């Protein structure tokens, strides 16, 4: 049970990190552009 929760939680964190990274890249492009 805890294993499932852990993996799901990790997946959620990865998704959040990726979306944050994409937003940051987008902002960087706007700033330099």
Buried (B, 14 or more C-beta within 10 A) or exposed (E): EEEEEEEEEEEEEEEEEEEEEEEEEEEEEEEEE
